[in-house]
Amino acid sequence: MNYTEQLAKFLAAMSYGALPSSVAWKAKFCILDYVANVYGSLELDAVAKIADLIRSLDGKPSATVLGCGFQADIHSAVFMNGG
């Protein structure tokens, strides 16, 4: 079994209730930090220009670009969303 398979099986068996409270707190903090960074970056001119460029592309709109009010192709959305 490869590492990816092992990780997938471990995660599939995991439940929120089984997490230690410190791990759950850290996960919540990381998600909040991510959201704050995504939405905070929208104040930057460079990010607005990139959003405009991506909006103008002809890709298949299949994923949401967070905070921008439009969808883009998956690669562009991942780029904009910081993934």
N, C-alpha and C positions, 0 to 999 in steps of 0.2 A: 504494500500500500504506500502511495506517495504522500508527501507532506500536505499537499492540498486536500487530498481525500481525508486524511486524518483530521485536519482542521475543520473541514466541512462536517464531518461526523460529530466532532466535539461541539461545534456551534449548534448543530441541529438538535442535540440533546440538552442544550443549555436553556434555562428559563430565567427570567428576570428575578424571580423570587429566590433563586439559588445563588445569586451574586452576593458577595459580601457588600455591606453598605458603602464601604470606601470605594469599591470598584464602580458601583452604581452612581455614586456622587461624582466621581471623576469622569465617567461617561457623559453625564448630564452637563458637566462643566465644559467638556470638549465640544459637545454639540452647540452649546450656547456661544462659545468662543468662535466656532466656525460661522454660525449665523451672523454674529456681530461683525466679523471680518467681511463676509460677503456683502452685507448691506452697508457697512461703513465704506467699503471701497467704491460704492456707487457714487460717492461724493467727488471722486477724482476725475479730472478731465480725461486722462488717458483711458480710464475704464469706460467712460461714456463714449469716447471715440471708437473703441473696440466693439462696444455693444452696437453702435450704429453700423459699423462695418459688417458685423455678423448678421444683423437684421437685413442688410441689403443682399446677402448671399442667397443663392437659389436652392439651398439644401432642403431636404425633406424635413419639415418641422415635426420632430418626434419627441423632444424633451424640453422642459421648461427652463428658461434662463432666469434664475432667481432674481426677483426684484426689478426686472426689466419689462415685464408685461408682454412677453412674446415667447414663442417656442422656436427652436432652431434644430438643425441636425444634431445627432447625439454627440459628435466630436466637438462641435462648437459650444454646445451647452456645457459639456464637461469642462472645457477650457474656461468658459466664463464663470462657472460655478466653483472653480478652484479645485476640481477633481484631478 
